[in-house]
Amino acid sequence: MPESSANWSDTPSYDYIDDLSSPEIGWEWLRRNDFYRADYTRLLRSSGDSADLIEHIRDRWGLRFPCRASLQSL
């Protein structure tokens, strides 16, 4: 799901939320969370063994990454 440039205070810009599934609503919240974005950026930039970082993200955010994260997923 691409990053939205919608104005947060512009109610019509968020009408699409009425049609989202629970996971999609979760993603809309998560992608705007500065702490999540920082963790995700650290994961993208990690090299070698990132098992500790993956465990941190799994525990903190309740997420599982079945494959290496990509910039397009952010």
Secondary structure by P-SEA (a helix, b strand, c coil): cccccccccccccccccccccaaaaaaaaaaacaaaaaaaaaaaaccccaaaaaaaaaaacccccccccccccc
